[in-house]
Amino acid sequence: MKPLMLHGHERSVTQIKYNREGDLLFSCSKDTEPNVWWSLNGERLGTFKGHTGACWCIDVKWDTSSVITGSADNTVRVWDCKTGACLHKVDVNTAVRSCGFSYSGNLIMYSTDKTMGKECTINLYDLRDAAQMKNNEPLLTMLVSGSKVTSAIWASMDETIVSGHENGDVCKWDIKTGSIVKTVREHSKNVVDLQMNEDQSMFITASKDNHAKLFDLATLDLLKSYKTERPVNSASISPIKPHVVLGGGQEAMDVTTTSTRHGKFDARLYHMVFEEEFARVKGHFGPINSLAFNPDGKSYSSGGEDGYIRVNTFDPHYFEFEFEF
Amino acid sequence: MDDSDENGDVIDEDYVEECEEDYSDPEDFVDDITDEELLGDLLRKRPKETDGVESCIVVDNIPQVGQDRLEKLQMVLRKIFSKFGKIVNEFYPKENGKTMGYVFFEYGNPNSAREAVKMTKGYKLDKLHTFEVNLLTDFDKYSNIPEDWEPPEPQLYKDPGNLRHWLMDNDCHDQYSVIHDGGDRTCIFLNTPLEPRMLEERAKWTETYVRWSPLGTYLATFHQRGIALWGGENFRQIMKFSHSGVHLIDFSPCEKYLVTFSPLPDNKDDPQAIIIWDLRTGIKKRGFHCEKDSVWPIFKWSHDGKYLARMSPDTLSVYETPSFALLDKKSLKVTNLKDFSWSPSDNIIVYWVPEDNNVPARVVLLEMPSRKELRVKNLFSVADIKMFWQKTGDYLSVKVDRYAKSRKDDKGEVKFAGMYYNFEIFHIREKQIPVDVVELKEPIIAFAWEPVGSKFAVIHGESTRITVSFYTVKSDNQVSLFKSLEKRQANHLFWSPQGQFCVLAGLRGLGGVLEFVDTNDVTVMNGVQHDLATDVEWDPTGRYVISAVSWWTCREDTGYWLWSFQGKLMQRHAIDRFCQVLWRPRPPTLLTKDHMKEIKKNLKKYAAGFDLKDKMTQSKASKELIEKRQELMKEFNDYRKKCHDIYESLADQREELRKGQVDEQESEDLEEETIEFFIKEEEIIIDSE
């Protein structure tokens, strides 16, 4: 089916996310204004105005009541989804690379960059205690001593956080103790994206080392590995089929020297268990920065360095296709 | 020491005075000092009988002549041997007035003698007389052999096993070598359907690259200290050739000799730049110096490996095997010689010389070893010439770049204008070798003969408008244009080793476009692309083609793809830091022409059997794949079941955290919501009338 092209961002899209129902698609980009769209027809519902720098990350609460964004303007903002009003603003001393709501939506998490002599940290706030954000007194600050965090998500319930690091490490943190429970090194370069499956028992990593890998969330055991020829910027797990979708491509900085075809900006669909690629979706003329399956599993969206978001709805053929086994 | 010496140290003045008067020995004095002690150093310099022996050489196998021709012989020999130093003495032993077939020469110093021995040993004076030269001192050495001397044990013959083992493969699959991991790992694969089978993998097998010998018997690996050859069933080491810094190698077509080249500084007296080895014994046959600006291969072999030739300014030197001496002891003088090549099937050399003032450029066919000029073709207005032999030696195509005008620019370099091009086609097998001319106005990008057959293909045109033309040489020797393919993206031509099929490739700059052409009717069977492809190689049977992207020229997407001869993609191998792939050559077929004809006639009968076999391997492979997948799926499903159980058990906790959320499982009957979107506004003015 012809994809919907959402062109509301003036610069590269950095992250996209669906809400739990899948009717809304949230996106943020380097142009400072996160957007929210109707996923069904690609109409823009609204914009969150306020950031003054590139926006790196976005997340939406399970009940779609509020949205959190992190930006290079050294702030984290929590917005009212309905009105677009900024509910909270936290000043941070560096750019914010990743942020997210916990399972309950009561806690928020964000990670900071290791720049200008500032240490990389993961910070937690309890939204129920308004004073914490107002006075900038986090519930918990976890200092990341080694390689800096390049991606982080809430893991099981409200108890753990999983972080991906610049050196390829994947760590699991216990927020009760504020320390690392386990570290695995399966990647050789930055882990730039982490996404959970629908029942939160597994997660998939996307790394600049051209691989995406599937892990068990409880044990951090490596389950599967998906190999490509280009850096992988994002990977998402289908909620209804044993499929994963990978997106990435030649690094943005090298793109000018190569043709679109050579850059390999296609999204690739792999069988989750057999690790075999079975389809490619063309379209972006720059690397894909973020991918997300619609929670209904019938479509997925990709946001690219080219500034476009493409909503791809699967053809009937996709649902008929089965691997022989 | 004796007393007198000790006294000498404690001489007092009285004693000196005494001694001044009388130097004679006292009567009872006994001279017990030996001459050696007194003037040993002088004695050692005393001329000896054997002095000068080291500077003497003996030359055997010289002609036996009488007094009348002795002077002439002496002149000839003096000329040869005075090159190594001044001859201070010569002696021709005679018997009955005739020389006895050997001569003694004495040089001014032993170095000259040694040099003379080295350089003239085996010198061929004429057909009957090959010099045997030795130092005179060697005779002592050889005559004083200790009595308990034992002859060295003959070296046991080392059985290298069956070196043709790879040809015994039941299904006649071909092998190829692959270097990957940036050069650290080398593998040998068997080209089996679906997936290649790895036969051998070794780390650091070679330091740079590998090469197969022309008949496929040996695999040569390159090392700082020399070349190693591998072969037989398990790729065991067959031979080593120690040549420091070796860079390039070349096998003789018969696989008897190996030529190696090292760019390291050469030894002036003992040429080391190019070494020719006997491949089976590992013995160095001869070393050569390398001149500047040489193009590899410096030595070109005749098709049978009998001769090898090299070019140097104004000379063409042909050497013969196994002596590696100059053929007929002299080089060919060819003023301004530009290039030469051997026919791939006969001992014929073709060379060309450019124009010189009013003398036209010439292309000359020379028969070896007779040096008879078979054909000379004069050409005018020649800027450059390239020569292409057809593989069976039936035709020679000479590409001539010609100009309308030429002038010298300020720097004295010649500039040409109004270029046009033609091919001079020599019909070697015809009487007097007639020549046909094919003219083209456009620049030639590539040219190639069909290896078997009488077609050739030319890529010509400017970069935006490239045409590929196929020509045929008819039985009446007329060369005619068969068909042209216009507007192509190609800069290389690769004919199937069996002829008929041809791959047009746009390598490197042209993005890896590949077109598989059947030249019987010049149709493009398939047009495909392998992004950034750097190399294309046919397998030796003409059944498969490999296109590759090498890490040596391209940092990304390295790997190789395997195609059928019709351009169907069979296998795709993306390999990190893949460097080189080379098919293992096959020796020529043992079937006679009649045999082959018969097989072609009954092809259908044979094909049925092979089709069945293919089907079986395929179904077996797909069965294996399905079994593997079933196992993976089962394992994964077990894992997922555990996950699901855990998920179920945590339902309460989830409910606790998200108060108000209805778990998906419990709410199958979701409310259907109708959403209306405003899509288009249309204004239709209804006519009021």
Interface residues (C-beta under 8 A of the other chain):
Chain A: W38 L40 N41 E43 W62 D63 Y103 S104 G105 N106 M157 D158 D199 Q200 S201 M202 D216 A218 L223 E229 P242 S259 R261 H262 M272 V273 F274 F323 E324 F325
Chain B: G511 D531 L532 E556 D557 A574 S622 I626 R629 Q630 L632 M633 F636 Y639 C643 H644 I646 Y647 L650 Q653 R654 L657 R658 G660 Q661 I675 F677
